[in-house]
Amino acid sequence: MDTRLLYILAVVITTISGGYYYYSGKSNKLDADTAHNMTQAADDIQVLQTDDRGALNLRAQIDHAEQNAQDKTSKLINMTVTTYHEDRIDSTFNAKEGRGFDDNSKVILSGDVQAVKKGQFGEMVLTTEELTIYRDSRRLETKHQVDVDAPNGKFVSQGLQADLNQGQYEFFNIRGKYAPR
């Protein structure tokens, strides 16, 4: 046999085999329209987020995450999130669990939640069982008891509303000492 004939025979066999495998598996292919219903999961996640100029915005460590692309929700287990403002640490959030809604624009942290806000006069540490964070507007709120350890005192509040952009915190039914140390 001549080399040219062997080459043509190989191409014909390859084309027939490829066509067979392509058409025989067609009914078993994943429908692309249903792929958005899938839930993705990952372990030991490290996230770095920057703004349009390349400045660091957020750093997160999450032990386990599940995201549902269809309803735009997520579940986060054992998380530490650090936010940055003008390339400096602005605040840190720790929680055993977080549930995200609307592509994580609203996140509800629960289970030994600790939020640390760096300020001009030191750190303010907020500890509670549940804290809702609105990422885009940089607001926090809870109706649960909040233990506050600030540079100028310690107190307990029954609820909190905060605007991190303005540095304004509204506490409710405060008990404790609020005096310079």
N, C-alpha and C positions, 0 to 999 in steps of 0.2 A: 504494500500500500504506500501510496505516496503521502508525504507530510501534509500537503494541502488538503487531501481528503480526510486525514485524521483530525486536522484542525476543524474542518467544517462539521464533521461528525460530533466532535466534542461540543461545539457551539449549539448544535441542534439538540443534543441530549441535555445540556444545561438549560436551554430555553424551555424544553418540555418539562423537566423536573421543577424548575422555578415556577412555571405556570401551574403545575399540579399542586404544589405546596401553597401557592398564593390563593388559588380558587377553592381548594378543599378546606382551608381554615377560615374562609370568609365569614361563615355563620358564627364562629366562635370568637370573633374579634370584640373587644370592649367597645361599647357604644360611647362615642366621645361626648354625647349629650348627657349621659348619666354620670360621667366622671366627676362632675361638680358636687355630687352627693356624697363623695367619699370624705372620711375623716382621716386627717393625717396626725401622726404622733411622733414624738422625738424625745430622746433623753439627753441629759447633760448639754444643755444649750447655752451658748455664749453669744450675746447680741451686742453689736456696736452700731449706733446710729449717729449720723452726722447731719448737719444742716446743709443748705445750698452752697455755703462758702467752704464747707469741709470741716467746720468746727464740731467738736464732739458734743452731742446732745444727750445721749443716753447710753448706759452700759448695763447689761442685765445678765444674770446667771440664773438658770432655771433647771431644776432636776428633771422634770418631766412636763411635757406640754402636749395637749391635744387640741386640734383646730378643726372646726366644721366649716367647710367653705360654703355650704349651702345657706346656713343661717347666720354666718359671720360671727360665730362665737368661739371662745377658746377656754380651756381649763389649764391652769398653771399650778404646778406643785413645787413647794419649797423654792421660793424666789427671792432674789436680792436685786433691786433695781436702783441704780444711781443716776440722777439727772445732773446735767451740767448747765451752767449759765456763764457765758463769756469765758469758756475754757476752765472754769473752776467748779468743784463739786458744789451743787446747790442743795440737793436733798437726797436721802437714801431711804428706801422702803424695803422692809423685810416682812414676809408672811409665809405661813405654811401652805396657803392655797389662794389662788386668784381666779376669778371668772371674768372673762372679757366679753364685751358685747359690741356690736357694730364695728368690727375690725379693731377691737381694743381701744376705741375712743372713750369707752366707759369701762373701768375695771373695778371690780369689788374684791378687795383683799379681805381674807378672814383667817382666823387662827393665829394668835400671838402676833398681831400686827404691830410693827414698830416703824414710825416715820421720824427721821432726823432731818431737821431743817437748819442749815448753817446760816447764821446771821452776823450782823456787824459786831454784836457783843458776845457771841458764842453760839453753842448749839441748843436748839429746843428739841427735846425728845418727846414724842407723843406715842403712847402705848394704848392699844384698844383691841377689841375682839373682831371688829369689822370696820373697814374704811372704804368709802367709794371715792375713786379718783376719776376726774374728767380730764383726760390727757390734753385735748386741744386747748381748753380754756384754762388749764392748770389750776383747777379747783379741787378741794377735798371736802368731804362731809361724812358725818356719822351721827346716829342717834344713840349709840352705845356709850358707855362710860369711857372717858379718856383720862388717863394719868399723864400729867404734863410735868416735865422737869425742864425748866427754863433757867437761863443764867441768873434771873432775879427772883426765883422762887419755885416752889412745888405746889401743885394743886390738882384737884380732881374736878372734872367737868362732866355733866350729863349731856354729851353731844358736842358737835363742832361743825363749823362752816368756815372754810379758809379759802382765800384767794392768794395763791403763791406769787402771782405777778405783782400784786400791790403790797404783799407782806401783811395782809389784814387777816386776823383770826377772830372769830366770834365763838366764845364759849358760853355754855348754858348751865345754870345752877352750880356755880363754882363753890367748892369747899376747899379750904387749905390756907396756907400762908403764901402771900405774894409780896415779899419784901426783899430788899437787896441782901445778899449774903455777905 
